């Protein structure tokens, strides 16, 4: 018989799952007994009630993550012979602001062995071994209006061509099930907390073992029930590189300082910072303000799955990533995702930005009064950079496009000069 994971709701406190409820009930009954015994004065009664409330809040905070209870439910639902925790992180990952937030309280990467044949399909048509990402998460609405949770709980692994996603059979009545019942609504001053389990096939586990990390999607929060558009976002969704091994933790911490080009976002390899400079140069074209905020130059070693894409760079790879903000003050909508550029080095070398290393930020229709960011990436040969390019002057010429992908600028309209000196 499968047991169900019970999700708890609270206006201001976060309750745990399963076994914690008995302890809290015991605390409440003890508190009531104390209040009855000390009822000789009103002040004693108030003091006892306050102490009881404080203890209960402490217990609630302590029970945000109850791995033992979650493991028990996983093992029972999967009918698994053995569960082994490979990696655990309890440092919160927050996506939010002063109105609302989505928080990963912690997560575990788990290996399951010899489980039910009913779970063969999500684990690669076999039931000998599979991976699980067990996530403890909290949605919090601190505003005075209802908000709505967007999609999330998917993970991408470098070298694995399919997304890793939540599997309902692992934890019945999980956090996603609760959201579905509530039609994704989180009411004013409400918290919603629970667990979600993602099923990882052995082929993906092999890639995780090599990379040590994965990219996890953090949910966005919206002011409309049926719209997950950028315009309706209170908190935009974002992707976070998470560690899944001790070695991966170093990669994650290092990656946090790099601009979010595709090499960083998709964990395509290892970056080592060579140069990082702020520019904050702004140029205007008609009703569009374009600001080159800064640039980073990094040595890049692609991982095994990406090596073939950079095979022509025999001496090694150097990436230059330029952060550009586009502010639209005109009536014509812009496709900021389509922004491109040429980079002139010294007097003669000219190259185009590499679209394959640039992230689509869903900024294809930027209206008047809105700003969007584009990370422009240039790929350089390491020997050429070390011997010829690093001491030269650079000229960046930016091209902007409207939402119909018609180029609006010509060479020289939006140019930025800088150097490493």
VOPAGU-2260 file (C-alpha; in pm, 1 decimal, decimal comma):
REM VOPAGU-2260
SITE   aa  ch    i         X         Y         Z
SITE  UNK   A    0       0,0       0,0       0,0
SITE  UNK   A    1     145,7     334,7    -103,3
SITE  UNK   A    2     139,9     621,9     140,8
SITE  UNK   A    3      84,4     978,6      29,7
SITE  UNK   A    4     299,6    1279,6     105,8
SITE  UNK   A    5      93,3    1539,0     289,6
SITE  UNK   A    6     161,7    1900,7     196,3
SITE  UNK   A    7     104,0    2169,2     457,9
SITE  UNK   A    8     -21,3    2519,9     407,5
SITE  UNK   A    9      29,8    2815,2     643,7
SITE  UNK   A   10     -15,6    3189,4     633,6
SITE  UNK   A   11     308,0    3279,0     805,8
SITE  UNK   A   12     475,1    2954,7     912,8
SITE  UNK   A   13     610,5    2664,0     707,9
SITE  UNK   A   14     502,0    2320,5     827,9
SITE  UNK   A   15     692,2    1999,9     755,5
SITE  UNK   A   16     569,2    1667,0     627,3
SITE  UNK   A   17     468,6    1339,4     781,3
SITE  UNK   A   18     624,8    1254,6    1123,1
SITE  UNK   A   19     665,9    1612,2    1250,1
SITE  UNK   A   20     292,8    1652,8    1320,0
SITE  UNK   A   21     298,0    1424,4    1623,5
SITE  UNK   A   22     572,5    1624,7    1790,5
SITE  UNK   A   23     389,5    1950,0    1730,7
SITE  UNK   A   24      64,4    1804,6    1869,5
SITE  UNK   A   25     248,0    1693,8    2179,5
SITE  UNK   A   26     395,0    2041,2    2223,7
SITE  UNK   A   27      51,8    2199,9    2190,9
SITE  UNK   A   28    -104,6    1966,9    2447,0
SITE  UNK   A   29     181,0    2028,9    2689,1
SITE  UNK   A   30     140,3    2402,4    2643,5
SITE  UNK   A   31    -232,3    2380,2    2719,1
SITE  UNK   A   32    -161,3    2183,6    3035,5
SITE  UNK   A   33      90,0    2442,4    3147,4
SITE  UNK   A   34    -156,3    2720,5    3077,1
SITE  UNK   A   35    -423,1    2544,2    3287,2
SITE  UNK   A   36    -181,6    2485,8    3575,6
SITE  UNK   A   37     -69,1    2848,5    3576,6
SITE  UNK   A   38    -411,9    3002,7    3528,8
SITE  UNK   A   39    -396,3    3180,4    3868,3
SITE  UNK   A   40    -306,9    3501,9    3694,3
SITE  UNK   A   41    -377,8    3649,9    3350,9
SITE  UNK   A   42     -12,9    3746,0    3306,2
SITE  UNK   A   43     103,8    3388,1    3368,3
SITE  UNK   A   44    -142,7    3262,1    3108,0
SITE  UNK   A   45     -24,7    3516,3    2849,5
SITE  UNK   A   46     337,7    3432,5    2921,7
SITE  UNK   A   47     278,3    3059,3    2879,4
SITE  UNK   A   48      87,0    3112,3    2553,1
SITE  UNK   A   49     368,7    3330,2    2417,6
SITE  UNK   A   50     630,6    3068,2    2511,5
SITE  UNK   A   51     425,5    2791,8    2349,0
SITE  UNK   A   52     388,0    2994,3    2029,5
SITE  UNK   A   53     761,0    3066,3    2019,5
SITE  UNK   A   54     846,0    2697,2    2059,0
SITE  UNK   A   55     601,3    2603,4    1785,6
SITE  UNK   A   56     755,9    2856,1    1545,5
SITE  UNK   A   57    1101,2    2713,4    1618,9
SITE  UNK   A   58     975,0    2360,9    1548,0
SITE  UNK   A   59     816,5    2476,2    1221,9
SITE  UNK   A   60    1141,4    2634,7    1104,6
SITE  UNK   A   61    1337,9    2325,4    1200,6
SITE  UNK   A   62    1100,7    2100,8    1004,8
SITE  UNK   A   63    1132,7    2271,6     667,2
SITE  UNK   A   64    1334,6    1974,3     544,2
SITE  UNK   A   65    1262,2    1628,4     680,9
SITE  UNK   A   66    1476,2    1406,9     460,7
SITE  UNK   A   67    1409,9    1092,1     666,4
SITE  UNK   A   68    1033,9    1115,8     621,9
SITE  UNK   A   69    1069,0    1192,1     251,3
SITE  UNK   A   70    1308,1     896,3     205,3
SITE  UNK   A   71    1063,6     666,1     380,3
SITE  UNK   A   72     785,7     769,4     142,8
SITE  UNK   A   73    1008,1     742,0    -163,3
SITE  UNK   A   74    1125,2     396,5     -66,1
SITE  UNK   A   75     771,6     278,8       2,2
SITE  UNK   A   76     619,4     428,3    -314,6
SITE  UNK   A   77     901,5     290,2    -530,2
SITE  UNK   A   78     914,9     -41,3    -341,8
SITE  UNK   A   79    1290,7      14,1    -358,8
SITE  UNK   A   80    1540,7    -220,9    -200,8
SITE  UNK   A   81    1784,5      61,6    -124,2
SITE  UNK   A   82    1816,0     441,7    -140,6
SITE  UNK   A   83    2157,9     607,0    -119,7
SITE  UNK   A   84    2216,8     982,1     -94,7
SITE  UNK   A   85    2495,1    1079,8    -334,7
SITE  UNK   A   86    2493,0    1454,2    -269,2
SITE  UNK   A   87    2300,7    1695,1     -48,8
SITE  UNK   A   88    2266,9    2072,7     -45,8
SITE  UNK   A   89    2078,6    2264,4     225,7
SITE  UNK   A   90    2183,5    2615,3     126,5
SITE  UNK   A   91    1867,4    2795,6       4,2
SITE  UNK   A   92    1841,6    2907,6    -358,8
SITE  UNK   A   93    1598,6    3198,6    -388,9
SITE  UNK   A   94    1424,8    3348,4    -689,9
SITE  UNK   A   95    1213,9    3641,7    -575,9
SITE  UNK   A   96    1167,2    3994,9    -450,2
SITE  UNK   A   97     978,8    4178,9    -173,6
SITE  UNK   A   98     641,6    4069,1    -318,8
SITE  UNK   A   99     690,0    3699,7    -378,8
SITE  UNK   A  100     950,6    3428,2    -392,4
SITE  UNK   A  101    1023,3    3072,0    -495,0
SITE  UNK   A  102    1286,9    2905,8    -277,6
SITE  UNK   A  103    1468,1    2575,5    -301,7
SITE  UNK   A  104    1517,3    2501,1      68,4
SITE  UNK   A  105    1748,2    2214,9     -19,9
SITE  UNK   A  106    1784,0    1912,9    -245,4
SITE  UNK   A  107    1930,8    1563,8    -249,2
SITE  UNK   A  108    2065,5    1359,3    -537,4
SITE  UNK   A  109    1971,7     997,8    -458,8
SITE  UNK   A  110    2042,3     659,9    -615,3
SITE  UNK   A  111    1760,2     402,5    -599,7
SITE  UNK   A  112    1824,0      30,4    -649,9
SITE  UNK   A  113    1595,1    -261,0    -736,8
SITE  UNK   A  114    1260,0     -87,9    -742,5
SITE  UNK   A  115     911,2    -165,9    -872,3
SITE  UNK   A  116     869,7    -281,1   -1231,6
SITE  UNK   A  117     588,7     -23,9   -1257,7
SITE  UNK   A  118     859,2     243,6   -1270,0
SITE  UNK   A  119    1061,2      92,2   -1555,4
SITE  UNK   A  120     962,6     355,8   -1814,1
SITE  UNK   A  121    1072,1     677,5   -1635,3
SITE  UNK   A  122    1404,7     512,6   -1550,0
SITE  UNK   A  123    1501,7     402,6   -1900,4
SITE  UNK   A  124    1296,2      83,3   -1933,9
SITE  UNK   A  125    1470,5     -92,4   -1644,4
SITE  UNK   A  126    1431,5    -112,3   -1267,8
SITE  UNK   A  127    1778,5    -198,4   -1139,2
SITE  UNK   A  128    1910,3     154,3   -1082,1
SITE  UNK   A  129    1787,1     510,4   -1116,9
SITE  UNK   A  130    1858,8     857,5    -991,2
SITE  UNK   A  131    1624,6    1092,4    -807,0
SITE  UNK   A  132    1653,0    1463,5    -744,1
SITE  UNK   A  133    1449,9    1522,2    -429,8
SITE  UNK   A  134    1369,2    1891,7    -388,8
SITE  UNK   A  135    1225,4    2074,8     -86,7
SITE  UNK   A  136    1067,6    2400,2    -207,8
SITE  UNK   A  137     857,9    2691,4     -84,3
SITE  UNK   A  138     636,0    2941,3    -263,0
SITE  UNK   A  139     573,9    3260,2     -63,4
SITE  UNK   A  140     335,5    3545,4    -135,9
SITE  UNK   A  141     394,8    3855,1      78,3
SITE  UNK   A  142     171,9    4081,2    -132,9
SITE  UNK   A  143    -195,7    4167,7     -80,3
SITE  UNK   A  144    -307,6    3998,8    -404,1
SITE  UNK   A  145    -314,2    3641,3    -526,3
SITE  UNK   A  146     -23,0    3531,2    -742,2
SITE  UNK   A  147      19,9    3226,4    -965,3
SITE  UNK   A  148     309,2    2982,3    -989,5
SITE  UNK   A  149     465,5    2917,4   -1327,6
SITE  UNK   A  150     622,8    2597,7   -1463,6
SITE  UNK   A  151     936,9    2463,5   -1304,4
SITE  UNK   A  152    1101,4    2154,2   -1158,3
SITE  UNK   A  153    1287,6    2051,2   -1471,4
SITE  UNK   A  154    1658,8    1994,1   -1502,6
SITE  UNK   A  155    1903,7    1983,0   -1792,6
SITE  UNK   A  156    2224,6    1781,0   -1785,7
SITE  UNK   A  157    2520,5    1856,6   -2010,2
SITE  UNK   A  158    2553,4    1590,1   -2279,7
SITE  UNK   A  159    2206,2    1447,3   -2216,3
SITE  UNK   A  160    1958,5    1547,0   -2487,0
SITE  UNK   A  161    1631,8    1530,3   -2288,0
SITE  UNK   A  162    1504,9    1731,7   -1995,0
SITE  UNK   A  163    1487,8    1558,9   -1656,2
SITE  UNK   A  164    1144,1    1619,9   -1510,2
SITE  UNK   A  165     922,0    1558,3   -1208,9
SITE  UNK   A  166     758,3    1217,4   -1183,3
SITE  UNK   A  167     428,6    1207,2    -995,4
SITE  UNK   A  168     456,5     837,1    -907,0
SITE  UNK   A  169     758,9     893,8    -684,0
SITE  UNK   A  170     575,3    1115,9    -434,6
SITE  UNK   A  171     198,1    1121,5    -452,9
SITE  UNK   A  172      31,5    1449,3    -355,3
SITE  UNK   A  173     359,5    1637,9    -391,7
SITE  UNK   A  174     400,9    2015,0    -417,3
SITE  UNK   A  175     308,5    2022,2    -786,6
SITE  UNK   A  176      -9,7    1823,4    -718,0
SITE  UNK   A  177    -104,0    2077,2    -453,3
SITE  UNK   A  178     -49,0    2360,7    -699,8
SITE  UNK   A  179    -267,0    2189,2    -959,2
SITE  UNK   A  180    -550,7    2153,9    -706,9
SITE  UNK   A  181    -519,7    2523,7    -623,0
SITE  UNK   A  182    -501,9    2614,1    -994,9
SITE  UNK   A  183    -151,3    2749,6    -931,3
SITE  UNK   A  184    -288,1    3017,8    -698,3
SITE  UNK   A  185     -99,0    3133,4    -390,2
SITE  UNK   A  186    -316,6    3362,9    -186,0
SITE  UNK   A  187    -207,8    3687,2     -13,9
SITE  UNK   A  188      35,1    3629,7     274,6
SITE  UNK   A  189      37,3    3255,6     212,1
SITE  UNK   A  190     321,6    3005,3     199,2
SITE  UNK   A  191     301,8    2674,4      17,9
SITE  UNK   A  192     571,4    2419,0      88,4
SITE  UNK   A  193     645,9    2062,2      -6,1
SITE  UNK   A  194     861,2    1815,3    -193,8
SITE  UNK   A  195     903,9    1724,2    -560,5
SITE  UNK   A  196    1097,4    1427,1    -699,3
SITE  UNK   A  197    1256,3    1413,7   -1046,2
SITE  UNK   A  198    1333,1    1078,6   -1213,2
SITE  UNK   A  199    1684,2    1046,6   -1361,7
SITE  UNK   A  200    1767,5     771,8   -1608,1
SITE  UNK   A  201    2102,7     588,9   -1583,1
SITE  UNK   A  202    2222,6     754,3   -1905,2
SITE  UNK   A  203    2170,5    1097,1   -1746,9
SITE  UNK   A  204    2337,8     977,0   -1425,8
SITE  UNK   A  205    2651,1     898,5   -1626,5
SITE  UNK   A  206    2658,7    1255,0   -1761,2
SITE  UNK   A  207    2602,9    1396,3   -1412,3
SITE  UNK   A  208    2896,7    1190,9   -1284,9
SITE  UNK   A  209    3117,3    1348,7   -1551,6
SITE  UNK   A  210    2999,6    1709,7   -1512,2
SITE  UNK   A  211    2917,0    1720,6   -1141,4
SITE  UNK   A  212    2645,3    1977,3   -1205,5
SITE  UNK   A  213    2312,7    2034,4   -1379,1
SITE  UNK   A  214    2090,8    2329,9   -1469,5
SITE  UNK   A  215    1769,9    2357,3   -1266,7
SITE  UNK   A  216    1472,9    2576,4   -1360,9
SITE  UNK   A  217    1342,5    2799,1   -1080,4
SITE  UNK   A  218     973,4    2880,4   -1113,3
SITE  UNK   A  219     849,0    3226,7   -1199,7
SITE  UNK   A  220     550,8    3393,3   -1030,0
SITE  UNK   A  221     278,6    3582,1   -1217,1
SITE  UNK   A  222     -15,7    3814,5   -1156,2
SITE  UNK   A  223    -243,6    3634,1   -1402,4
SITE  UNK   A  224    -378,6    3279,7   -1371,3
SITE  UNK   A  225    -341,5    3176,9   -1733,2
SITE  UNK   A  226     -48,8    3385,9   -1850,4
SITE  UNK   A  227     319,3    3306,7   -1807,4
SITE  UNK   A  228     436,0    3596,7   -2023,0
SITE  UNK   A  229     721,4    3826,3   -1931,7
SITE  UNK   A  230     480,7    4121,9   -1906,2
SITE  UNK   A  231     274,4    3945,7   -1636,2
SITE  UNK   A  232     571,3    3823,9   -1433,9
SITE  UNK   A  233     611,7    3938,1   -1074,7
SITE  UNK   A  234     920,8    3717,6   -1050,3
SITE  UNK   A  235    1068,6    3595,1   -1377,1
SITE  UNK   A  236    1176,9    3230,1   -1402,1
SITE  UNK   A  237    1548,1    3166,6   -1411,9
SITE  UNK   A  238    1789,5    2878,3   -1443,5
SITE  UNK   A  239    2046,8    2793,8   -1180,8
SITE  UNK   A  240    2353,9    2572,0   -1203,9
SITE  UNK   A  241    2332,5    2328,7    -910,6
SITE  UNK   A  242    2602,9    2100,0    -777,6
SITE  UNK   A  243    2536,4    1727,2    -775,3
SITE  UNK   A  244    2877,9    1621,2    -646,7
SITE  UNK   A  245    3158,2    1764,2    -436,7
SITE  UNK   A  246    3356,6    1846,8    -750,4
SITE  UNK   A  247    3052,1    2011,2    -905,6
SITE  UNK   A  248    3015,8    2243,6    -607,4
SITE  UNK   A  249    3341,1    2418,4    -697,9
SITE  UNK   A  250    3223,6    2461,2   -1057,0
SITE  UNK   A  251    2893,1    2609,9    -938,8
SITE  UNK   A  252    3055,2    2862,1    -707,5
SITE  UNK   A  253    3300,0    2971,1    -973,8
SITE  UNK   A  254    3032,9    3002,9   -1241,7
SITE  UNK   A  255    2831,2    3253,7   -1039,0
SITE  UNK   A  256    3071,2    3535,2   -1129,8
SITE  UNK   A  257    3048,9    3487,2   -1506,9
SITE  UNK   A  258    2805,8    3655,4   -1742,4
SITE  UNK   A  259    2517,9    3430,5   -1841,5
SITE  UNK   A  260    2613,1    3335,8   -2194,3
SITE  UNK   A  261    2533,1    2983,0   -2308,4
SITE  UNK   A  262    2874,2    2847,8   -2207,4
SITE  UNK   A  263    2791,7    2946,7   -1848,7
SITE  UNK   A  264    2417,0    2878,6   -1844,0
SITE  UNK   A  265    2445,6    2535,7   -2007,3
SITE  UNK   A  266    2763,8    2443,5   -1818,1
SITE  UNK   A  267    2939,2    2367,9   -2146,7
SITE  UNK   A  268    3284,4    2360,4   -1989,0
SITE  UNK   A  269    3518,9    2539,2   -1750,0
SITE  UNK   A  270    3584,9    2912,1   -1761,3
SITE  UNK   A  271    3884,0    3088,7   -1608,3
SITE  UNK   A  272    3858,1    3467,0   -1587,0
SITE  UNK   A  273    4134,2    3659,0   -1766,8
SITE  UNK   A  274    3990,2    4011,7   -1782,8
SITE  UNK   A  275    3676,8    4169,5   -1633,9
SITE  UNK   A  276    3600,6    4537,9   -1687,1
SITE  UNK   A  277    3307,3    4772,9   -1643,4
SITE  UNK   A  278    3234,2    5006,4   -1934,8
SITE  UNK   A  279    2898,1    5173,5   -1870,3
SITE  UNK   A  280    2911,1    5341,4   -2210,9
SITE  UNK   A  281    2575,8    5451,3   -2357,7
SITE  UNK   A  282    2503,1    5537,2   -2719,2
SITE  UNK   A  283    2170,5    5652,4   -2862,1
SITE  UNK   A  284    2008,5    5558,4   -3191,5
SITE  UNK   A  285    1682,6    5742,3   -3257,0
SITE  UNK   A  286    1461,1    5642,0   -2958,9
SITE  UNK   A  287    1679,9    5352,6   -2844,7
SITE  UNK   A  288    1948,5    5375,0   -2575,9
SITE  UNK   A  289    2212,0    5102,4   -2585,6
SITE  UNK   A  290    2451,7    5062,5   -2293,4
SITE  UNK   A  291    2761,6    4844,5   -2300,8
SITE  UNK   A  292    2779,0    4765,4   -1927,3
SITE  UNK   A  293    3100,8    4568,5   -1931,2
SITE  UNK   A  294    3286,7    4272,2   -2071,2
SITE  UNK   A  295    3461,8    3955,8   -1957,7
SITE  UNK   A  296    3740,1    3765,0   -2129,1
SITE  UNK   A  297    3786,0    3408,3   -2012,8
SITE  UNK   A  298    3987,9    3104,5   -2104,4
SITE  UNK   A  299    3743,7    2826,0   -2186,7
SITE  UNK   A  300    3793,2    2449,4   -2181,5
SITE  UNK   A  301    3486,0    2275,1   -2328,0
SITE  UNK   A  302    3372,8    1950,7   -2171,8
SITE  UNK   A  303    3386,9    1625,8   -2364,4
SITE  UNK   A  304    3040,7    1661,1   -2516,9
SITE  UNK   A  305    3111,5    2010,6   -2648,9
SITE  UNK   A  306    3473,7    1964,8   -2759,2
SITE  UNK   A  307    3390,2    1897,5   -3125,4
SITE  UNK   A  308    3220,7    2238,2   -3159,2
SITE  UNK   A  309    3552,0    2408,6   -3079,9
SITE  UNK   A  310    3785,3    2166,6   -3259,3
SITE  UNK   A  311    3921,1    2430,3   -3499,9
SITE  UNK   A  312    4071,8    2625,4   -3209,0
SITE  UNK   A  313    4378,8    2402,7   -3178,0
SITE  UNK   A  314    4567,3    2614,7   -2923,8
SITE  UNK   A  315    4265,5    2660,5   -2697,9
SITE  UNK   A  316    3960,3    2884,7   -2669,3
SITE  UNK   A  317    3913,1    3236,8   -2533,4
SITE  UNK   A  318    3564,3    3383,0   -2499,6
SITE  UNK   A  319    3482,6    3753,5   -2487,7
SITE  UNK   A  320    3133,5    3818,3   -2351,3
SITE  UNK   A  321    2991,7    4171,3   -2361,5
SITE  UNK   A  322    2686,7    4267,2   -2155,9
SITE  UNK   A  323    2460,0    4505,3   -2347,7
SITE  UNK   A  324    2135,2    4663,0   -2223,1
SITE  UNK   A  325    1883,5    4789,8   -2477,7
SITE  UNK   A  326    1626,8    5046,8   -2362,7
SITE  UNK   A  327    1337,8    5108,8   -2599,4
SITE  UNK   A  328    1177,4    5454,8   -2580,3
SITE  UNK   A  329    1024,5    5441,6   -2926,8
SITE  UNK   A  330     690,3    5319,6   -3056,1
SITE  UNK   A  331     839,1    5032,2   -3256,3
SITE  UNK   A  332     890,8    4707,6   -3061,5
SITE  UNK   A  333    1240,3    4557,1   -3067,9
SITE  UNK   A  334    1378,5    4205,2   -3089,7
SITE  UNK   A  335    1661,1    4233,1   -2836,0
SITE  UNK   A  336    1728,6    3858,3   -2859,7
SITE  UNK   A  337    1824,5    3925,3   -3220,7
SITE  UNK   A  338    2083,1    4190,0   -3132,2
SITE  UNK   A  339    2418,3    4114,1   -3296,5
SITE  UNK   A  340    2755,3    4283,9   -3323,5
SITE  UNK   A  341    3090,8    4290,0   -3496,0
SITE  UNK   A  342    3417,7    4320,6   -3305,1
SITE  UNK   A  343    3716,4    4488,7   -3466,0
SITE  UNK   A  344    4051,6    4418,0   -3301,2
SITE  UNK   A  345    4328,9    4666,1   -3377,7
SITE  UNK   A  346    4317,9    4790,2   -3733,3
SITE  UNK   A  347    4224,5    4480,5   -3925,2
SITE  UNK   A  348    4081,0    4175,2   -3747,6
SITE  UNK   A  349    3701,9    4169,9   -3757,1
SITE  UNK   A  350    3464,6    3900,7   -3633,8
SITE  UNK   A  351    3092,9    3847,2   -3581,9
SITE  UNK   A  352    2926,3    3758,4   -3253,4
SITE  UNK   A  353    2855,3    3385,9   -3214,2
SITE  UNK   A  354    2483,8    3316,6   -3193,1
SITE  UNK   A  355    2544,5    2955,5   -3086,7
SITE  UNK   A  356    2683,6    3082,1   -2755,7
SITE  UNK   A  357    2415,1    3341,7   -2687,8
SITE  UNK   A  358    2109,9    3280,4   -2470,2
SITE  UNK   A  359    1755,5    3351,9   -2586,9
SITE  UNK   A  360    1613,7    3564,6   -2301,9
SITE  UNK   A  361    1256,8    3574,2   -2438,5
SITE  UNK   A  362    1312,6    3935,0   -2541,1
SITE  UNK   A  363    1174,6    3917,2   -2892,3
SITE  UNK   A  364     908,7    4183,2   -2844,2
SITE  UNK   A  365    1042,8    4463,4   -2622,4
SITE  UNK   A  366     791,4    4746,5   -2617,5
SITE  UNK   A  367     826,4    5117,3   -2543,6
SITE  UNK   A  368     951,2    5186,9   -2192,5
SITE  UNK   A  369    1108,3    4841,2   -2149,7
SITE  UNK   A  370    1470,9    4732,4   -2119,7
SITE  UNK   A  371    1626,3    4395,6   -2202,7
SITE  UNK   A  372    1975,7    4249,3   -2179,0
SITE  UNK   A  373    2180,8    4073,5   -2443,2
SITE  UNK   A  374    2510,0    3890,2   -2386,1
SITE  UNK   A  375    2720,1    3910,1   -2702,4
SITE  UNK   A  376    2990,0    3643,1   -2735,5
SITE  UNK   A  377    3304,2    3633,5   -2949,1
SITE  UNK   A  378    3526,5    3326,0   -2982,5
SITE  UNK   A  379    3902,9    3377,5   -3011,4
SITE  UNK   A  380    4194,7    3144,8   -3067,6
SITE  UNK   A  381    4402,0    3135,3   -2746,3
SITE  UNK   A  382    4743,9    3175,1   -2906,9
SITE  UNK   A  383    4621,1    3466,6   -3118,5
SITE  UNK   A  384    4469,4    3633,2   -2812,8
SITE  UNK   A  385    4783,0    3589,3   -2601,2
SITE  UNK   A  386    5026,1    3704,1   -2869,9
SITE  UNK   A  387    4824,8    3952,9   -3077,4
SITE  UNK   A  388    4485,3    4055,6   -2942,7
SITE  UNK   A  389    4499,6    4116,6   -2568,3
SITE  UNK   A  390    4689,1    4446,7   -2590,2
SITE  UNK   A  391    4495,5    4586,2   -2886,4
SITE  UNK   A  392    4205,4    4832,3   -2892,4
SITE  UNK   A  393    3858,0    4693,7   -2948,9
SITE  UNK   A  394    3569,3    4846,0   -3144,1
SITE  UNK   A  395    3224,9    4695,4   -3084,9
SITE  UNK   A  396    2957,4    4780,9   -3343,2
SITE  UNK   A  397    2607,2    4679,2   -3230,3
SITE  UNK   A  398    2315,5    4609,0   -3461,8
SITE  UNK   A  399    1957,4    4622,2   -3335,3
SITE  UNK   A  400    1643,1    4477,0   -3492,9
SITE  UNK   A  401    1270,5    4531,2   -3468,2
SITE  UNK   A  402    1024,6    4256,6   -3372,6
SITE  UNK   A  403     994,3    4161,3   -3740,8
SITE  UNK   A  404    1370,8    4105,8   -3741,3
SITE  UNK   A  405    1440,1    4398,7   -3968,8
SITE  UNK   A  406    1778,5    4559,3   -3901,7
SITE  UNK   A  407    1739,3    4921,2   -3792,4
SITE  UNK   A  408    2103,3    5033,8   -3769,1
SITE  UNK   A  409    2396,4    5056,8   -4006,1
SITE  UNK   A  410    2769,2    5033,0   -3934,9
SITE  UNK   A  411    2881,3    5313,0   -3704,6
SITE  UNK   A  412    2539,6    5396,6   -3557,1
SITE  UNK   A  413    2612,1    5224,6   -3225,8
SITE  UNK   A  414    2986,8    5186,7   -3163,9
SITE  UNK   A  415    3182,6    5133,7   -2841,8
SITE  UNK   A  416    3560,2    5159,3   -2799,9
SITE  UNK   A  417    3753,2    4991,6   -2517,2
SITE  UNK   A  418    4076,1    4810,6   -2433,9
SITE  UNK   A  419    4225,5    4590,8   -2163,2
SITE  UNK   A  420    4467,9    4865,8   -2059,6
